[in-house]
Amino acid sequence: MAVLLAVVLIGAPHLAHRAETDSAVIWTADRIRGQLMVVDGTVYAAEAIDETLGSVDVDDGSLAWELSGGTWLPQDGGVIAVDSDELSRYTAEGDLKWQLDLPGGQDEFDGVFAARDGYVVYASCDSEERPDCHLVGIDPSGQEAWQRELDTAHLERWDFLASEGEVLPTVVTVPQAERGLLIDPESGEVLGGFPMEHVREQHVYGDVLVTGGGSGSECRLDGYRITDGEHLWRADELCSSEEYVYPLPPHRAGTDALAYAVVEASTEPQALLAMDVADGTVQEVPSRDFGASASERPLDVWDFSAGGLVFRSSTVDVTASEALTLQRRWQLESPGVRVRSVTGDSETAVIISAARAAEHNPMVAPLADESERDFLQHPAYVTVVDADSGEIISTTLVPEGVSDVRALPGHRVLVNTFDALMLLGEE
C-alpha cells in the first residue's frame, strides 16, 4: 500500500506536467525572427533589422513566402513593397498583383501613406531640400489614378508617413502648418480638414481621426470623422499647466473603437487615458494599478491590454477590467512566480508568467547556455484565457522562454520562443 501511494504521489505531478506542457501544443517549428502581426486573417513576421517580412503558414509554422526591402500592410490584406525603383502589390498568398516603376527610383520615394479598397497612396518627393511632395494614387490594377502636390516645407517625413512594417490607415492624413488634410485614397480629393493648433500627434482609429496636444487650458483631444472631416467630439480639461496630451498609435494598443492617450510633463508620463472614439468619453486608467507591479509607466498599457480590457497584476493574480468603465470583468490566479504580461485580442487573453528556474523546478530541464540567457529567456508559462468569461483554456510551460505571442481566432495562440515557434490550441 505504501509503495502504491508513493507511485501515485510521484506520478500525479508528472501527469499534471505532461498535461500542461503537451496538451495545448498543436505543432512546434523553427523559430521565426521578427514581430508577429495578424492582418485580415494572415499572420506576418516583420524583421526591422534587415527589413524583411514573411507570411507564416499557421498549418505548420513555416514561412509561406518572404519579401525584403520596405513593406507596408493594407488593412484589406496583402503587402505593399518597394525595392530599388519598383513599387509592388502582393496578395496575402504572396502572388504579385501589380508592379509600378517609380520615377527617380527610391531617391524620390518617401513611403506609403494609406490604402483602402485596393487603392494605394505613396509619396514621391523632391530630393533636394524637399520643398514639396507629390501624393500619387494607384488604382487596384496598378495604374496611376491621381496626383496631388503638397507643400512640406514645415513638415518632417515622420509627421505623416506610415513606418515600414506597419498596418496602413484607410485615409491620408497630412498635418500642415495651420490645417491638416484628410485625403481620399480613391479619388485624391480632400474629404475634410482638422485644425492643427496645439496638435502634437494624430492617429486614425477605425473611422475616426483622433488628434491630441496643447498644454494647460489648451490641452485636449479631438475626434473627426474621416469620411468628411466633421468634428465629432472634444475632450478637454485633461492637464495641469505643465502637462500636455497625445494619443498612442493604434498598432501599439487599443481597437477601432478604443484609443489610449498619455498625459505627460517634460517627457515624464503622468496619466493614462482610455477613450471611446465614437463620443470622446474619457476614463483615466490608474497606471500604477494596471500593468506590472508598482509600475509608473503608463506606456506599458500595450503589455497589459487586450481588446477593450486592461489588466492589473499582483504577483500571480490577474484582474481584467473594462478600460472605459474600470468595471471588473474577471479575476484569476495564474501559475508561476510572477506575471510578466497579459495581451491578446477581444476574444482571447494571453498571460505570460515567469516559471521557476531549472534548479528550483524538477519539471524543467536545465538549458545548455542558461547562465548566458537574460531573464526573458528563462522558463515561462503561457496561459490562454477566454477574454469574456475568464475561463482558463490551457496552460503551457515553455522552458526556453517567450519572446512574442499573438492570439488567433478560436483561442489559438502563436508563441515565438527563443528556440522555436509554437501553435497552442485544440486540433
Secondary structure, DSSP 8 states (H G I E B T S, - for coil): -HHHHHHHHHHHHHHHHHHHHHTTEEEEEE---SEEEEETTEEEEEETTTTEEEEE-TTTS-EEEEEESEEEB-TTSSEEEEETTEEEEE-TTS-EEEEEE-TTGGGGEEEEEEEETTEEEEEEE-SSS--EEEEEEE-TTS-EEEEEEEE-TT--GGGTS--TTSB--SSEEE--SSEEEEE-TTT--EEEEEE-TTEEEEEEETTEEEEEE-BGGG-EEEEEETTT--EEEEEE----TT-EEEE--TTTS--SSEEEEEEEETTEEEEEEEEETTT--EEEE-TTTSBSTT---GGGGGGBEETTEEEEEETTEEEEEETTT--EEEEEE-SSSEEEEEEE-SSEEEEEEE---GGG-TTS---TTGGG--GGGS-EEEEEEETTT--EEEEEEETT-EEEEEEETTTEEEEEESSEEEEES--
